[in-house]
Amino acid sequence: MKDYMRTKKFLTPNVLKAGLLGFAVVLLSACSAAMAAGENKGLYEDLLNDVDAGPIMVAAHRGCWTTAPENTVTAIDHCVKLGVEIVEIDVQLTKDRELIVFHDRTLDRMTNGHGPVWDATLAEIKSLRLYERDGSPSQINEKKLITNHKVATLREMFEATRGRILVNLEIKSNDVFGFEETYQAALDLARDMGVENEVLWKIPSTARAYDVEIVDGFSGSEAPDTPADVIYNAIDTKGLRHVTPIVWHGARSFEQSLQDFSDTPVKSFEIIADDPSQWPLGPDGRIIGADKYRYLGIAVLPRWSAGYADDIAMSDPDASWGRLIDIGADVIMTDRPEQLIEYLEERGLR
């Protein structure tokens, strides 16, 4: 077994903080893609049609950000060169209703600016510069290193990903713009650019912090755990091939969450758990429904990946990445895409 922490080419920078040490299991409806590094051909036509087709796919969390700031076009370009099939990015609306690719609610961690995203215009945000990688201080002088990179718009990102790599789109609501409004703006743009079916549209499993219209009488922290199909039915999904509801352990069981979508075209789910027991296994040792659906789970923290996280994989990949594959994962989201690709190649899964 290879120790990825002791292999020189896989030494990871100190900037990989615990908050980013997760990864997600993605069960998507089908992957018959060519895996040649730098050229991801054939990813789109039949990706979600055949549950048991194709090798294990890799999704890069916020792009391949060890060589460029997270959520940037350069980080996506690096993913394409590595042969990554899916890139996860975050989108939210600015004060003047422009879509930008940015994770945090405030500008402080990743830029040389300050304050909430929703309180700044696109022009103001474009005047800022991004810190390197994930915004962590340098190992040398413990100071953040500024780059010449700027925050990308979603249009700029779609131009970079079009026909090259799939996008796992995380819709970020904020204090001004809710999930439904941001989702619709992103969908309108994707349709206008003709890339709507190169996007995995994630549907949240709770109404918390989303629009009041979805669940009458609740908003913010008071919102209850809401079945994802309620939100699914409240938004526009017409003609979309890759709608991926999030199954998060809560008031409803995993089985109930799957049942909610039994009469819909949905073929893939993002699954999140803080303990393996929350993923019920069938007689074959795989998560129930693995023979019918592709499961996509975004787990950027160990508690979101049932403990099977990147940090464990650095010393024992079979105990984390391998375990997720064994219980039915078709795609793994990771902050270490290059290391994961080598591991999959060693197992003959790419």
N, C-alpha and C positions, 0 to 999 in steps of 0.2 A: 504494500500500500504506500502510495507516495505521500510524503509530508509536504503540503503546499507552503507551509510557513518556512520550511528549510530549503526549499528549492529556489535558487537565486533568481531565476526569471519571474518567480511568483511573489517575491517579497513585496508586501503592500505598504504604502505610506502610512505614517502615523495619523494622517488626517481621516482615516476611516474610523469614525466614531461609532460608539455602540448604537446610536440612534439610526445609523445607516447600515447596520450589520445584518439586516434581514434579507430575506429574499422570498419570492413568491412562487408558489406552485401554480402553473397555469394549465388548465385543462381546456384546450380549445378544440373546436370541431375541425381538426384535420390538418395535416401538414405534409404536402407532397412537394416540398421545395428542394431546389438544388442548394447544397450547402457550401458552395465554393466561396472562400473568403473574398470579400469585396464585391461580390455580385450575387444578390439574392434573387435568383430567377424563379418564376413560377409560384411565388408565395401566395398569390391572391385568388387565382381562379377557383381552386378547390380546397382552400385551407380549412374551411369549417364543414366539409361535407362528409368525410369518412372518419369516424371516430378512431379507428385503429390503424390509420395509415401514417407512414412517415416516421422519421427519427425524432428524438427529443429536441425541442427548440429552446433557444435562449432568449430571454427578455432582459434588457439592460435597464436598471432602475435609474431614472433621470439621465439616461444616456451613458456613454462610456466616459465618465467624468474624471478619471485619474489623469487624463492628458489634456483636459480642457474644462472650463467651468460647467457645472451641471446644467442640464436643460438648454444647451446651446447647439447651434448648427454644427459647430466643430466637433462636439461630443457625439453627435449623431453620425457625422462623417467617419469618425473613428470606429464606431460600431459597425458600419457597413464594411469597412476594410477588414474587420475581424471576422465577418461572416455572421454577425448577430442578426436574428430574424425579426425581433420586435424591440422597440424602444418605448419605455414608459416615460411620458412627459406630463406636466401639470399645466393647466390653463385657467386663467381668471380674467376678470374685466377690470379695466382701469377706470378712473374718475370720468373720463370721456367715452366710456363704453368701448374701448379697444381691447381686443383679445391679446394677452401676452402669455408667454410660456414662463411660468414662475411658480415656485412651490409655496413659499412662505406668505403669510398674511402681511408681513411688513418687509421693507426693503433692507433692513439692517444687516442680516447675516450674509447675504450674497452680494451686496453692492456698497458703494461708498456714499449711499444716500440713507435717509432715515424716514420712518413713518409708514403708515398703512398704504398698501397698494391702491386701495379704492379711493384714496385721498390725493392721488397723483395722476397727472395726465400722461398720455403716451410720450409726448415731447419731453416732459420732465424726466420720465424714466429712461428714455433714450439718451439723455444727457449724462447718465451715470455709467460707471464702469463696473464690471463684475470682478469679484475676488476669484482666485484660482480654485479649481476643484470643487469641494463642497463648502468653501468659505472658512475652513479651519485655519488656525494660525500655522505659520511655517515651523518646521522642525528646527530650523537654524536659529531664528531670533524670536520665535513665538509671536510674530506679527503676521497679520493677514497680508498676502501678496496680491496687489491689484494687477489686473490684466487690461488689455485693450478690447476685450470682448464686451458686447452690450447685450441687454435683454432682448430676446427675439420675440417678434410677434408670431401668432399662430400661423398667419399666412406665410411668413418666412420659413417657418418650420415645415409646413406642408409642402412648400416648394422643394425643400431639402430631402424630404422623405418620399415624395411621390415616386412610385414605381421602384423604390430601392429597399424600403424597410417598412414593416407594419408599425402602426402607432397604437400604443395602449394609452388611451387618453383619460387622465384623472381630472375631473371637473372640480374646481375649487370654488366654493361659495365664500362670500365674505360678509362684512357687516352691511353692505349696500346691495350687492347682487347675489341672489339665491341660486340654488342648483339649477332650477328649471330655466331661468333666464340665461344663465351662462351656457348651459347645455344647448339651448336653442340657437344662440348666437354662434357657437362652435359648429353646430350641425349645418346651419345656413351657409357658413363659410366653406365647409367641407363639400357640400353639394355644389356650390358655385364653382369650386375648383375641381370637381369631379373625383374627389378622393374619399368620399364618405365610406366606401367599402374597403378602404385600406386602413380603417380605424376600428379598434375594438372599443365600443362605447360602453363604459362601465356604468352600471345602475346601482346606486347605493341601497343598502338593506335597512336603512333607518331614515326617518324624516328629520332627525336631529340636525339643526342648522340649515334646513332646506325650506322651500317655499311653503307658506301657510296653506296655500290652495291645495296642496297635495293631501294634507291631513288637516281638516278643519279644526281650528281652535288650538293648535299646537305650533310652537316655533321655538327655535333656540334650544337651550338646555332642557326645556320642559317637554320637548317632543318625545313621544314614546317610541319603542322599537317597532318599526313599521315594515310589514312584508314588502320585499322589493317589487313584487308584482303590482302593488298599489301605485308605486312611483312609475313603474314601467307603463302602466295603463294611462297615466296622466301626462306622459310626454310623447313627442312625435318620434316613432321608430319605423315609420313606413319605408319599406324597401331596403332597410339596413340588414346586412348579412351577418354582422358581427356584434350583436348586442350581448353583453356579458354581465348579468346581475351578480352582485356580491352577496355571498352567503356568509354571514357573520354570526357566530354563536350568540344567541340572545334569548328573547322570549319564545321564539319559534325554533323547533329542532331542525337539524340538517335535512331530515326526511321531509318535513313540512315545507321547507323552503323549496326543495325540488318539486314537490307536488304543486306548489303555487304556479309553476310554469309548465305543467304537463300539457296544457292545451294551447301553447304558444310556439312560435318558430324557434325559440331560444335553444341553442345547442351547446352553450358553454357557460361556465360559472367560475367566478373568482371565489376561492374558498379561504377563509381566515379562521384560525383557531389558536388559542394559547396553550392547549393541551391536546395530545393525540387522541384522547378519548372522545373529543368532540367531533371527530371524523369517524363515523361508524363504518366498520369494515365488513365486507361480505365474506362468504365461505372461501373465496379465492384469495383473501388477504388484501384485496384492493378496496378503496373507498366505494361505498354503494353508488351505483349510477355510472361508474367509470366505463362500463361497456356501452353506455348510452350517450353520455355527455363528455365534453372536454372540460376539465376543471381549471380555472385560472385563480390562483391565489396570490395576492400581493401581500407579502409579509416582510416589511423593511425592518422589523424588529423580531427577535426570536419569539416573542409572545404572539406574534401574528402568524408564524410559520410552525406552530406547535413545537417549537424548540429546535426544529431542523434548519438552523440558520447558517449563514456564510462563515461566521467565526468558527463554528465547529468544523465546517468543511475544510478549513485551512490545514487542519491536522488530521482529520478523519472524514474525508468526503463521503465514504460509504455510509457513515452514520447520519448524514444530513441530506445532501443531494441524492445519494443513492437510496436512502430510505423513502424520500418523496417519490422517486421514480418507481420504486417497488410497489408503492401503494396506489399508483395510478397517474402520476403526473406526466403530462405531455410537454409542458413548458415550465422552466424554472426561471423566475425573475431573480436577478442577483446584482450585487455591486461589484462582483468579480467575474465579468463575462469571459475574459481570456482564460482564466483558470478553469472555469466551468466547461468551456469548449474543449479544453485538453482532456479533462476528466471524462467527458462524454465520448470523445474519440477513443480513449483508452478502453472504454467499455463497449465499443463498437456500436454506439447509439447515435452516431452522426456519419 
